[in-house]
């Protein structure tokens, strides 16, 4: 019986398992081929499970990620050799796994580069235009993101079975359509990048909508979307638009800690304590914002990043340059008019002109089908009516907003506003 | 002071649907528990057992029978052990009580090593 006890190594790096899982699945999918994505996922899951069963007893190995990789690669190799798996160029795969299983110290940078490249290809594969749009984000999260089906379901407020089905269908499509793991070129590459950026933007917004602690997994979406967008922006196929998206996400993510106060109550942008904004993310945002200006094209991501940058430039207690922001919203309306943009533009308009002007701008949106379930339309209208002193109509707006889906902190905010308006309507007039 | 063996049983299927993040969290909990015992100076050892079912030897006539382990029908398997040094059972049980193994649906059997005849 061994008397000696291994001393546990330092703690595990945050998100190590999730990140490693994504890297390993991407890596093994390149080696085994996209048709064996399930197998790649299976051996990766098994290697993590092995760690879970072994490390509590033996201690964490010196290089935990390397350990996981070695175990997963060996399992993959085993599958190729013994399960009679049809893998294209099986001997070459075996050779590469064997070679990669023992990376020399000098190869570490090379290996890291290879892994980043694998992840990039995986994102681009998951966002293939032939896959159904609702499967792309789920598949990206499952494979490169290292999320489980349950986590994806929670993040998208969807049913686990529905997500599961979506994934199964997408994997079948990959097999049947023989979608490759290679980097596309030319026009295909442009289409694939566009689709990828759209998926990451959606992923980020889903996460950003989360406000309370129990929705933490949704905020993980923001982190993952930002990480993958950075990966795209830094890659050889990176385009200025990817940098624009990184800038936009970084500025937005920087504000996450200030959006809810210590009591869990919603804090509006103009009331936020800017000292709470994450300065590292702000810096990341400005860095990518200058990078995105290098291209010729101006996309909605560029303009939205410009708006976020204008907010980020304002100091504590100071108004941002609303005139500038309004101009950007005008530009956004030209690039891609949408009811949501129009709604946000109205808020900027209220700052530059007044609430009455904003109310006129909101009127045409009243019957917009896209905003039918969007609580922010009546909520913003209510705010404007408060500013013009029409408490009764404002109260009615907040009541309407409360009938639409929103998060708990948002609900409490609306209830507070409605109560204030009611008190002003019914209370004694001075 | 006596030695106590903590036998950790669990059902591996319990872990099947754990996400990578869940697994990392579980490992961190185990490591924290382990570190606590180490700081208290009562941890003497511990190993994970291999994943196979093992072998069982039974006396028989005319020959000893060797079969595969006893786990083929049960879902819970003996996955590993820890060895503690503690003054009495209550102390050993108390140290085991906050082992994350229990939180994750496992079972811990605590057995005292009989040292009534000292080992040289």
Contacts between the chains, C-beta under 8 A, distances in Angstrom:
chain1	res1	chain2	res2	distance
A	1	B	45	6.3
A	1	B	83	6.8
A	2	B	45	5.2
A	2	B	47	6.8
A	3	B	44	6.3
A	3	B	45	5.9
A	4	B	45	7.3
A	5	B	38	6.8
A	5	B	43	5.6
A	5	B	44	6.9
A	5	B	45	5.7
A	5	B	46	7.1
A	7	B	38	7.5
A	8	B	31	5.3
A	8	B	34	6.3
A	8	B	35	6.1
A	8	B	38	7.9
A	11	B	28	7.0
A	11	B	31	7.4
A	12	B	24	6.0
A	12	B	27	6.8
A	12	B	28	6.3
A	15	B	21	7.3
A	15	B	24	7.8
A	16	B	24	6.2
A	17	B	20	3.8
A	17	B	21	6.3
A	17	B	23	5.6
A	17	B	24	3.8
A	18	B	19	7.6
A	18	B	20	4.6
A	18	B	21	5.0
A	18	B	24	7.3
A	20	B	20	7.4
A	21	B	20	4.1
A	48	B	20	5.6
A	48	B	23	5.0
A	49	B	12	7.7
A	49	B	15	5.6
A	49	B	18	7.7
A	49	B	23	7.0
A	51	B	23	7.3
A	51	B	27	6.7
A	52	B	15	6.4
A	52	B	18	7.6
A	52	B	23	4.8
A	52	B	26	5.8
A	52	B	27	5.6
A	53	B	12	7.7
A	53	B	15	8.0
A	53	B	48	5.9
A	53	B	51	7.9
A	53	B	79	6.1
A	53	B	80	7.5
A	54	B	48	4.9
A	55	B	27	5.4
A	55	B	30	7.3
A	55	B	31	7.2
A	56	B	27	6.6
A	56	B	30	3.4
A	56	B	31	6.7
A	56	B	33	8.0
A	56	B	34	6.4
A	56	B	48	7.8
A	56	B	80	7.7
A	57	B	46	4.9
A	57	B	47	5.4
A	57	B	48	4.1
A	57	B	80	4.9
A	57	B	82	7.5
A	58	B	47	7.4
A	58	B	48	6.5
A	59	B	31	7.9
A	59	B	34	8.0
A	60	B	27	7.5
A	60	B	31	6.7
A	146	B	19	7.4
A	146	B	20	4.6
A	146	B	21	7.4
A	147	B	19	6.5
A	147	B	21	7.9
A	148	B	17	6.8
A	148	B	18	7.4
A	148	B	19	3.3
A	148	B	20	7.6
A	148	B	21	8.0
A	148	B	22	7.3
A	150	B	17	6.8
A	150	B	19	6.9
A	151	B	19	5.4
A	151	B	21	7.2
A	220	B	21	7.9
